[in-house]
Amino acid sequence: MTATYGAPLNTASFMGTDYMAGMDPAQQQAYGLATQGVGSYQPYLQAAQAAQAQGAGHLGAAAGAFGGLGAYQTAAGNIASGAAGMTGPDAYKSFMSPYQTQVIDATLSEFDKQRAAGQQTIKDAAVGSGAFGGGREGAQLGQYQANSLADRAALQSSMLQSGFQNAQQAAQQNFQNQGNLYNMQRGLYDQQRGIGMSQQNLAQGYQNQMRDIYGLSDFGRRGLGGDIQALGAVGSMKQGQEQARLNALQQQRQAQAYEPYGRLSQYGAGLTGLAGGMAAPQYQAPGQSNPWQTAMSTMTGLGGLYGQMFGFGKN
């Protein structure tokens, strides 16, 4: 007994890091994915920010285009109001030539001079024929005077009619020009509005792109989290199995190391009983742990950690 109890135990045979299971390859792969996945959302975030900035720029351009529509509307309204005043029976008056009266007066004055000269010719002919002051001369002069008045009225009427037609044509042409200007202004309004709608559609497109990028980022992180959790769970299970094997081996070697003490203790207790003395306390072997329960606890903890890091299983 002295020799047995006096010999030091070789604790290295049943204690130490040799009985601690290392990380399984699946766990190592999960760890690598986890470290690589930290910050993996940054490229998606930068792309989404770029899309958001471009969308904001197009939205601002759309707001500017829509804001400029008021000027086109005002201009078109002014043209339409001006064209409305160029219709009706008196529309031609604004386009009558201010020199028409002077032209008519000058033309009629020249006509009167020429007719006066013709009247003098008749009188001179009557004097030469000895019929001056006679009935024949009076008839010729009366007919000539009537023809002159008729020709003078026709000439004046023709000039007035010509001036009216010219003014009316000018009024119609001006009304048509105003209509063309209105259509042109309206076209510019529609064009500006189309630009605004196009910019607005582009802004909406960039907004949808930004949402898609965010969705890809979430999908990628969820998928990565699922891979990490699956690898971690499988690796933890294999690690737990290995740890259970090492724990069993450790318990076996620990029992082997303490077996002489237990045997001598039982033997000493028997001798004491036979001699009628008080039995010594029985030897108690070191407590044994449940290696499988320890491994399962480790696996559950790692799986929950991966799920919290990468949001796996969340809606």
Sine and cosine of phi, psi and omega as CSV:
sin_phi,cos_phi,sin_psi,cos_psi,sin_omega,cos_omega
0.00,0.00,-0.64,0.77,0.02,-1.00
-0.89,0.45,-0.66,0.75,0.00,-1.00
-0.91,0.40,-0.63,0.78,-0.03,-1.00
-0.93,0.36,-0.77,0.64,-0.03,-1.00
-0.95,0.31,-0.39,0.92,0.00,-1.00
-0.99,0.17,-0.31,0.95,-0.01,-1.00
-0.98,0.18,0.76,-0.64,0.01,-1.00
-0.94,0.34,0.58,-0.82,0.04,-1.00
-0.98,0.22,0.62,-0.78,0.10,-0.99
-1.00,0.04,1.00,0.09,-0.06,-1.00
-0.91,0.41,-0.36,0.93,0.01,-1.00
-0.91,0.41,-0.28,0.96,0.00,-1.00
-0.98,0.22,-0.30,0.96,0.01,-1.00
-0.66,-0.75,0.22,0.98,0.04,-1.00
-0.66,-0.75,0.31,-0.95,0.06,-1.00
0.91,-0.42,0.01,-1.00,-0.09,-1.00
-0.95,0.32,-0.23,0.97,0.04,-1.00
-0.91,0.43,-0.34,0.94,-0.01,-1.00
-0.98,-0.19,0.25,0.97,0.06,-1.00
-0.94,-0.33,0.87,-0.50,-0.04,-1.00
-0.93,0.37,0.71,-0.71,0.05,-1.00
-0.98,0.18,0.04,-1.00,0.01,-1.00
-0.93,0.36,0.69,-0.72,0.06,-1.00
-0.95,0.31,0.46,-0.89,0.06,-1.00
-0.82,0.58,-0.57,0.82,0.04,-1.00
-0.91,0.41,-0.63,0.78,0.06,-1.00
-0.91,0.41,-0.64,0.77,0.04,-1.00
-0.89,0.45,-0.65,0.76,0.04,-1.00
-0.91,0.42,-0.66,0.76,0.04,-1.00
-0.89,0.46,-0.65,0.76,0.03,-1.00
-0.89,0.45,-0.68,0.74,0.02,-1.00
-0.89,0.46,-0.68,0.73,0.03,-1.00
-0.89,0.45,-0.62,0.78,-0.02,-1.00
-0.90,0.43,-0.70,0.72,-0.01,-1.00
-0.94,0.35,-0.58,0.81,0.04,-1.00
-0.95,0.32,-0.50,0.86,-0.04,-1.00
-0.97,0.24,-0.26,0.97,0.03,-1.00
-0.92,0.39,0.85,-0.52,-0.02,-1.00
0.99,0.14,0.13,0.99,-0.01,-1.00
-0.92,0.40,-0.27,0.96,0.01,-1.00
-0.98,0.21,-0.21,0.98,-0.09,-1.00
-0.85,0.52,-0.74,0.68,0.02,-1.00
-0.86,0.51,-0.64,0.77,0.03,-1.00
-0.91,0.41,-0.65,0.76,0.01,-1.00
-0.90,0.44,-0.68,0.73,0.02,-1.00
-0.90,0.43,-0.67,0.75,0.03,-1.00
-0.90,0.43,-0.64,0.77,0.02,-1.00
-0.91,0.41,-0.64,0.77,0.04,-1.00
-0.90,0.43,-0.64,0.77,0.04,-1.00
-0.90,0.44,-0.68,0.73,0.03,-1.00
-0.90,0.43,-0.61,0.79,0.03,-1.00
-0.91,0.42,-0.66,0.75,0.01,-1.00
-0.90,0.43,-0.67,0.74,0.02,-1.00
-0.91,0.42,-0.65,0.76,0.05,-1.00
-0.89,0.46,-0.64,0.77,0.03,-1.00
-0.90,0.43,-0.62,0.78,0.04,-1.00
-0.89,0.46,-0.70,0.71,0.02,-1.00
-0.93,0.37,-0.56,0.83,0.04,-1.00
-0.91,0.40,-0.63,0.78,0.08,-1.00
-0.90,0.44,-0.65,0.76,0.04,-1.00
-0.90,0.44,-0.62,0.79,0.04,-1.00
-0.90,0.43,-0.66,0.75,0.03,-1.00
-0.89,0.46,-0.64,0.77,0.05,-1.00
-0.90,0.43,-0.64,0.76,0.00,-1.00
-0.92,0.40,-0.69,0.73,0.03,-1.00
-0.92,0.38,-0.57,0.82,0.02,-1.00
-0.92,0.40,-0.46,0.89,0.01,-1.00
-0.99,0.12,-0.04,1.00,-0.02,-1.00
-0.93,0.36,-0.46,0.89,-0.03,-1.00
-0.87,0.49,-0.63,0.78,-0.01,-1.00
-0.90,0.43,-0.64,0.77,0.01,-1.00
-0.93,0.37,-0.62,0.78,0.03,-1.00
-0.90,0.43,-0.68,0.73,0.00,-1.00
-0.89,0.46,-0.70,0.71,0.00,-1.00
-0.89,0.45,-0.68,0.74,0.02,-1.00
-0.90,0.43,-0.63,0.77,0.04,-1.00
-0.90,0.45,-0.64,0.77,0.03,-1.00
-0.90,0.43,-0.65,0.76,0.02,-1.00
-0.91,0.42,-0.69,0.73,0.00,-1.00
-0.90,0.45,-0.64,0.77,0.02,-1.00
-0.91,0.42,-0.66,0.75,0.02,-1.00
-0.91,0.41,-0.61,0.79,0.02,-1.00
-0.93,0.37,-0.53,0.84,0.01,-1.00
-0.89,0.45,-0.51,0.86,0.01,-1.00
-0.99,0.15,-0.01,1.00,-0.02,-1.00
-0.96,-0.27,0.40,0.91,0.05,-1.00
-0.86,-0.50,0.18,-0.98,0.01,-1.00
0.98,-0.20,0.11,-0.99,-0.09,-1.00
-0.93,0.36,-0.38,0.93,-0.04,-1.00
-0.98,-0.20,0.17,0.99,-0.06,-1.00
-0.90,0.44,-0.46,0.89,-0.08,-1.00
-0.96,0.28,-0.37,0.93,-0.14,-0.99
-0.87,0.49,-0.57,0.82,-0.02,-1.00
-0.93,0.38,-0.24,0.97,-0.07,-1.00
-0.93,-0.37,0.15,0.99,0.10,-0.99
-0.94,0.34,0.65,-0.76,-0.01,-1.00
-0.92,0.38,0.77,-0.64,0.03,-1.00
-0.93,0.37,-0.21,0.98,-0.01,-1.00
-0.98,-0.19,0.09,1.00,-0.07,-1.00
-0.89,0.45,-0.69,0.73,0.00,-1.00
-0.88,0.48,-0.68,0.74,0.02,-1.00
-0.90,0.43,-0.64,0.77,0.01,-1.00
-0.91,0.42,-0.69,0.73,-0.01,-1.00
-0.90,0.43,-0.70,0.71,0.00,-1.00
-0.88,0.47,-0.69,0.72,-0.01,-1.00
-0.91,0.41,-0.64,0.77,-0.01,-1.00
-0.92,0.40,-0.70,0.71,0.00,-1.00
-0.92,0.38,-0.58,0.82,0.04,-1.00
-0.90,0.45,-0.68,0.74,0.05,-1.00
-0.91,0.41,-0.60,0.80,0.05,-1.00
-0.89,0.46,-0.71,0.71,-0.01,-1.00
-0.88,0.47,-0.63,0.78,0.02,-1.00
-0.89,0.46,-0.69,0.73,0.00,-1.00
-0.92,0.40,-0.62,0.78,0.02,-1.00
-0.93,0.37,-0.59,0.81,0.05,-1.00
-0.90,0.44,-0.63,0.77,0.04,-1.00
-0.90,0.44,-0.61,0.79,0.02,-1.00
-0.92,0.38,-0.59,0.80,0.05,-1.00
-0.91,0.42,-0.62,0.78,0.03,-1.00
-0.92,0.40,-0.56,0.83,0.04,-1.00
-0.89,0.46,-0.64,0.77,0.03,-1.00
-0.89,0.45,-0.68,0.73,-0.01,-1.00
-0.90,0.43,-0.68,0.74,0.00,-1.00
-0.89,0.45,-0.61,0.79,0.01,-1.00
-0.92,0.39,-0.59,0.80,0.02,-1.00
-0.92,0.39,-0.61,0.79,0.03,-1.00
-0.91,0.41,-0.66,0.76,-0.04,-1.00
-0.92,0.38,-0.49,0.87,-0.02,-1.00
-1.00,-0.05,-0.01,1.00,0.00,-1.00
0.98,0.20,0.25,0.97,-0.02,-1.00
-0.95,-0.30,0.35,0.94,-0.03,-1.00
-0.90,0.44,0.78,-0.63,0.02,-1.00
0.99,0.12,0.02,1.00,-0.02,-1.00
-1.00,0.06,0.00,-1.00,-0.03,-1.00
-0.93,0.37,-0.56,0.83,0.00,-1.00
-0.90,0.43,-0.66,0.75,0.02,-1.00
-0.90,0.43,-0.67,0.75,0.01,-1.00
-0.89,0.45,-0.64,0.77,0.01,-1.00
-0.91,0.41,-0.68,0.73,0.01,-1.00
-0.89,0.45,-0.68,0.73,0.00,-1.00
-0.92,0.40,-0.62,0.78,0.01,-1.00
-0.91,0.42,-0.70,0.71,0.02,-1.00
-0.90,0.44,-0.65,0.76,0.00,-1.00
-0.90,0.44,-0.65,0.76,-0.01,-1.00
-0.91,0.41,-0.65,0.76,0.02,-1.00
-0.91,0.42,-0.70,0.72,0.03,-1.00
-0.89,0.46,-0.61,0.79,0.00,-1.00
-0.90,0.43,-0.69,0.72,0.01,-1.00
-0.90,0.44,-0.66,0.75,0.01,-1.00
-0.91,0.42,-0.70,0.71,0.02,-1.00
-0.91,0.43,-0.61,0.79,0.00,-1.00
-0.91,0.42,-0.68,0.73,0.02,-1.00
-0.91,0.42,-0.66,0.75,0.01,-1.00
-0.91,0.43,-0.64,0.76,0.01,-1.00
-0.90,0.43,-0.71,0.71,0.00,-1.00
-0.90,0.43,-0.70,0.71,0.01,-1.00
-0.88,0.47,-0.66,0.76,0.01,-1.00
-0.89,0.46,-0.66,0.75,0.00,-1.00
-0.93,0.37,-0.63,0.77,0.04,-1.00
-0.92,0.40,-0.66,0.75,0.01,-1.00
-0.90,0.43,-0.66,0.75,0.02,-1.00
-0.89,0.46,-0.68,0.74,0.02,-1.00
-0.90,0.43,-0.64,0.77,0.02,-1.00
-0.91,0.42,-0.71,0.70,0.00,-1.00
-0.89,0.46,-0.69,0.73,0.03,-1.00
-0.88,0.48,-0.68,0.73,0.00,-1.00
-0.91,0.41,-0.65,0.76,0.01,-1.00
-0.91,0.42,-0.68,0.73,0.06,-1.00
-0.88,0.47,-0.65,0.76,0.04,-1.00
-0.90,0.43,-0.63,0.78,0.03,-1.00
-0.91,0.42,-0.69,0.72,0.03,-1.00
-0.90,0.44,-0.68,0.74,0.02,-1.00
-0.89,0.45,-0.64,0.77,0.02,-1.00
-0.91,0.41,-0.65,0.76,0.04,-1.00
-0.89,0.46,-0.66,0.75,0.04,-1.00
-0.90,0.43,-0.65,0.76,0.04,-1.00
-0.88,0.47,-0.64,0.77,0.03,-1.00
-0.90,0.43,-0.63,0.78,0.06,-1.00
-0.90,0.44,-0.66,0.76,0.04,-1.00
-0.89,0.45,-0.65,0.76,0.04,-1.00
-0.90,0.45,-0.64,0.77,0.02,-1.00
-0.90,0.44,-0.71,0.70,0.01,-1.00
-0.89,0.46,-0.63,0.78,0.03,-1.00
-0.90,0.44,-0.69,0.72,0.01,-1.00
-0.91,0.41,-0.62,0.79,0.04,-1.00
-0.91,0.41,-0.63,0.78,0.07,-1.00
-0.89,0.46,-0.65,0.76,0.06,-1.00
-0.90,0.44,-0.61,0.79,0.05,-1.00
-0.88,0.47,-0.74,0.67,0.01,-1.00
-0.90,0.44,-0.62,0.78,0.01,-1.00
-0.90,0.43,-0.70,0.71,0.02,-1.00
-0.90,0.43,-0.63,0.78,0.02,-1.00
-0.92,0.39,-0.62,0.78,0.06,-1.00
-0.89,0.46,-0.63,0.78,0.06,-1.00
-0.88,0.47,-0.69,0.72,0.02,-1.00
-0.89,0.46,-0.66,0.75,0.02,-1.00
-0.91,0.41,-0.64,0.77,0.02,-1.00
-0.89,0.46,-0.70,0.71,0.02,-1.00
-0.90,0.43,-0.61,0.79,0.02,-1.00
-0.92,0.40,-0.65,0.76,0.04,-1.00
-0.90,0.43,-0.63,0.78,0.06,-1.00
-0.89,0.45,-0.66,0.75,0.03,-1.00
-0.88,0.48,-0.66,0.75,0.03,-1.00
-0.91,0.42,-0.62,0.78,0.04,-1.00
-0.88,0.47,-0.68,0.73,0.03,-1.00
-0.92,0.39,-0.55,0.84,0.05,-1.00
-0.92,0.40,-0.67,0.74,0.06,-1.00
-0.90,0.44,-0.62,0.78,0.04,-1.00
-0.89,0.46,-0.66,0.75,0.02,-1.00
-0.88,0.48,-0.67,0.74,0.02,-1.00
-0.91,0.41,-0.63,0.78,0.03,-1.00
-0.89,0.45,-0.63,0.77,0.01,-1.00
-0.91,0.42,-0.69,0.72,0.06,-1.00
-0.87,0.49,-0.65,0.76,0.03,-1.00
-0.89,0.46,-0.66,0.75,0.06,-1.00
-0.90,0.44,-0.63,0.78,0.02,-1.00
-0.89,0.46,-0.72,0.69,0.01,-1.00
-0.90,0.43,-0.66,0.75,0.01,-1.00
-0.89,0.46,-0.68,0.74,0.01,-1.00
-0.89,0.46,-0.69,0.72,-0.02,-1.00
-0.94,0.35,-0.61,0.79,0.04,-1.00
-0.92,0.40,-0.68,0.73,0.04,-1.00
-0.89,0.46,-0.68,0.74,0.04,-1.00
-0.89,0.45,-0.66,0.75,0.04,-1.00
-0.88,0.47,-0.63,0.78,0.04,-1.00
-0.91,0.42,-0.67,0.75,0.04,-1.00
-0.89,0.46,-0.70,0.71,-0.02,-1.00
-0.90,0.44,-0.68,0.74,-0.01,-1.00
-0.92,0.40,-0.65,0.76,0.01,-1.00
-0.90,0.43,-0.73,0.68,0.03,-1.00
-0.89,0.45,-0.65,0.76,0.01,-1.00
-0.90,0.43,-0.64,0.77,-0.01,-1.00
-0.92,0.39,-0.72,0.70,0.01,-1.00
-0.90,0.44,-0.70,0.71,0.01,-1.00
-0.89,0.45,-0.63,0.78,0.01,-1.00
-0.91,0.41,-0.61,0.79,0.03,-1.00
-0.90,0.44,-0.70,0.71,0.01,-1.00
-0.92,0.39,-0.61,0.79,0.05,-1.00
-0.90,0.43,-0.64,0.77,0.03,-1.00
-0.89,0.46,-0.64,0.77,0.06,-1.00
-0.89,0.45,-0.68,0.74,0.01,-1.00
-0.91,0.42,-0.63,0.78,0.01,-1.00
-0.92,0.39,-0.59,0.80,0.05,-1.00
-0.89,0.45,-0.65,0.76,0.04,-1.00
-0.89,0.45,-0.70,0.72,0.00,-1.00
-0.92,0.39,-0.60,0.80,0.03,-1.00
-0.91,0.42,-0.65,0.76,0.03,-1.00
-0.90,0.44,-0.67,0.74,0.03,-1.00
-0.90,0.43,-0.63,0.78,0.02,-1.00
-0.90,0.44,-0.70,0.72,0.00,-1.00
-0.90,0.44,-0.61,0.79,0.03,-1.00
-0.89,0.45,-0.72,0.70,-0.04,-1.00
-0.95,0.32,-0.55,0.84,0.05,-1.00
-0.92,0.39,-0.65,0.76,0.04,-1.00
-0.91,0.42,-0.63,0.78,0.04,-1.00
-0.90,0.43,-0.61,0.79,-0.02,-1.00
-0.93,0.37,-0.58,0.82,-0.07,-1.00
-1.00,-0.09,-0.05,1.00,-0.07,-1.00
-0.87,0.50,-0.67,0.74,0.02,-1.00
-0.87,0.49,-0.57,0.82,0.00,-1.00
-0.92,0.38,-0.66,0.75,0.01,-1.00
-0.92,0.40,-0.66,0.75,-0.01,-1.00
-0.91,0.43,-0.71,0.70,0.03,-1.00
-0.90,0.43,-0.57,0.82,0.02,-1.00
-0.91,0.41,-0.70,0.72,0.03,-1.00
-0.90,0.43,-0.65,0.76,0.00,-1.00
-0.90,0.43,-0.69,0.73,0.02,-1.00
-0.90,0.43,-0.62,0.79,0.02,-1.00
-0.91,0.42,-0.58,0.81,0.03,-1.00
-0.92,0.39,-0.67,0.74,0.01,-1.00
-0.89,0.45,-0.68,0.73,-0.01,-1.00
-0.88,0.47,-0.65,0.76,0.01,-1.00
-0.91,0.41,-0.65,0.76,0.02,-1.00
-0.90,0.43,-0.56,0.83,-0.02,-1.00
-0.99,0.15,-0.03,1.00,0.03,-1.00
0.99,0.17,0.24,0.97,0.02,-1.00
-1.00,-0.04,0.00,-1.00,0.01,-1.00
-0.99,0.16,0.77,-0.64,-0.02,-1.00
-0.93,0.37,0.65,-0.76,0.04,-1.00
-0.97,0.25,0.36,-0.93,0.04,-1.00
-0.84,0.54,0.65,-0.76,-0.01,-1.00
-0.95,0.32,0.55,-0.83,0.02,-1.00
-0.94,0.33,0.73,-0.69,0.03,-1.00
-0.94,-0.34,0.84,-0.55,0.04,-1.00
-0.94,0.34,0.47,-0.88,0.03,-1.00
-0.84,0.54,0.57,-0.82,-0.02,-1.00
-0.86,0.50,0.56,-0.83,-0.01,-1.00
-0.95,-0.31,0.68,-0.74,0.02,-1.00
-0.99,-0.14,0.25,-0.97,0.04,-1.00
-0.99,-0.11,0.98,-0.18,-0.09,-1.00
-0.90,0.43,-0.57,0.82,-0.03,-1.00
-0.93,0.36,-0.64,0.77,0.02,-1.00
-0.90,0.44,-0.63,0.77,0.04,-1.00
-0.89,0.45,-0.68,0.74,0.00,-1.00
-0.91,0.42,-0.67,0.74,-0.01,-1.00
-0.91,0.41,-0.61,0.79,0.04,-1.00
-0.89,0.46,-0.67,0.74,0.03,-1.00
-0.90,0.44,-0.69,0.73,-0.02,-1.00
-0.90,0.44,-0.69,0.72,0.00,-1.00
-0.89,0.46,-0.66,0.75,0.00,-1.00
-0.90,0.44,-0.68,0.74,0.00,-1.00
-0.92,0.39,-0.66,0.75,0.02,-1.00
-0.88,0.48,-0.68,0.73,0.04,-1.00
-0.90,0.43,-0.59,0.81,0.01,-1.00
-0.90,0.43,-0.71,0.70,0.01,-1.00
-0.89,0.45,-0.63,0.78,0.00,-1.00
-0.90,0.43,-0.63,0.78,0.03,-1.00
-0.94,0.35,-0.58,0.81,-0.03,-1.00
-0.93,0.37,-0.64,0.77,-0.15,-0.99
-0.90,-0.44,0.17,0.99,0.12,-0.99
0.92,0.38,0.44,0.90,-0.05,-1.00
-0.95,0.32,0.71,-0.70,0.05,-1.00
1.00,0.01,-0.05,1.00,0.03,-1.00
-1.00,0.01,0.46,-0.89,0.06,-1.00
-0.99,0.16,0.00,0.00,0.00,0.00
